[in-house]
Amino acid sequence: MALHPQGIQDAVTRNLFYLQSYQWHINSCFFDHSLEAWFRAFSCWPQDVKQSFSKLLPPNNSLLSAIFRHFNRRLKAIHNPTDKTTFSRELELIQALVRDRIFQCWRLYAHPYAHGCAMTWLAHAIQVSRSLNEITSANHYC
């Protein structure tokens, strides 16, 4: 059974943006999968829950905040389709940001071709975001 974003069940058959997801690139499947699963779950939340959750997110420079802002933009694009190029760039941008944090900033794996765990990087993003609530210096966001 597919998870349909709240309010757009009827758009599934006529909106290709609902079907479009992250394109595999240099072993991105382990974080693409997590991003897509999180998006599908987030899209099912009632709007008031999404808004309340957004208020709890750490500062803008955290990956967790960036991911959920991306999810909101993705939902808006499903409701009000933009051009395909803009939508594809949005998906590519969050992939690049996640890849950078996993391999360059946090150094969770030795190289970009490493096979990573779909849950480890998410747990790390949440843990880093929790500590960001206590940090005011932008130098500590990695």
N, C-alpha and C positions, 0 to 999 in steps of 0.2 A: 504494500500500500504506500503510495507516495504521500509525502508531507506537503500539503498545499498551503502557501502563505495565506494568512487570514484576509478575507475579503477579495481574494482573486481566484477562487476556485473556477469561476467561469472563464478566466483569462488563460487558463492552462492550454486550451486547444488553439487559441488564436495569438498567443504571444510567445515568440521564440526566445525572448530573454529569460523566461521562466525555465526553459530547458537548457540554456547555455550555462556552462560551468567553467571551472579552471582548466586550462589547457596544460597537459603534461609538458614539462620542460626540465631537463637535467635531473631526473630522479625526484621530481616534485610530488610524486603520488602520495607519500606519507603525510605531507602537510596539506595537499589539495583535498584529500579525503576528509581530513579533520575539519578544514574550513567549510566544505560543502555540508557535512553532517551538522556542524554548528549552525550554519545559515538556515538549513531546513528546520531545525528545532526552533531557532530564534524567530523565524517567520511565522510560526504557529502561535507564538505568544500573543495575548491580547495587547492592544495598543497601550493601555495604561500600564501594563507590566513592563513593556519595552521602555516607556518613558521613565518609570521609576528606576529601572535597572541602569539606564543611561546616566542618571544622576549619581549613581554609586561608583561609576568608573573613575579610575585614577586620572592624573593629569594627561593632557593631550599627547604628550610625547611617548606614552606607553603603547606597546604593541596591542595590548588588549583593547584600549580605547580606539585605536586605529581600525582594528578588526570590526568592532561593533559599529563604528561610523560607516565603514565600508558596507556592512550588512544593511544599514538603513538606506544608503545610496542605492544599493542593489534592489531593495524592495521598491524604492521610488521609481527606478527605471522599469521595473516590471509593471507598475501601475501606470506610468506615463513614459512609454518607450522613447528613448533617445536613438541616435543613429547607432548602428552596430559597432562602428569603430570606437566610439566613445565608451560604449559598454564593455567592449573587449579590453580597452586600455584600463578601465577600472579594475577588472579582474586581474590583469597583468601587474598592475601597480601593487595590489595587496600581496600577490605572490612574491614579487621582488622584495617587498618589505619583510615578509615573513622569512624568506630565504636569507636575507641579510642578517636578521636577528639570530636565526638558528646557527648559521655557519660563521659569520664574521663577528658579531657582537657577543653572543653567549658562548660560541665555540662548543656547541653540544656534540658535534661530530667532526671528524678529522678533515674531511674534504666534501665538496658539494656533490660528489657522486656516491656518498655514503648512504646506506639504507638506514633510514631513521625510523623511530617509533612514532606512530600517529598520536599517541597520548603524551609522551615525554615532553615535547616542545610546548604543548598546551599547558601542562602542569607548570612548566617553567615560566611561561608568560603570565600565568595567574600569580605565581609566587613573586615574580619581579614586580608585578602591578601592585600587589599588597604592600610591598616595601616602599613603593613610590609614594604612597599616601603619607609616609613619614619623612620623605626626602624632599627638600625644596630646591636643591641644586640640580640644574640641567645636566651636569657632568656625570651623574649617576644613573642615567636612564638605560644603559646597556646592561 
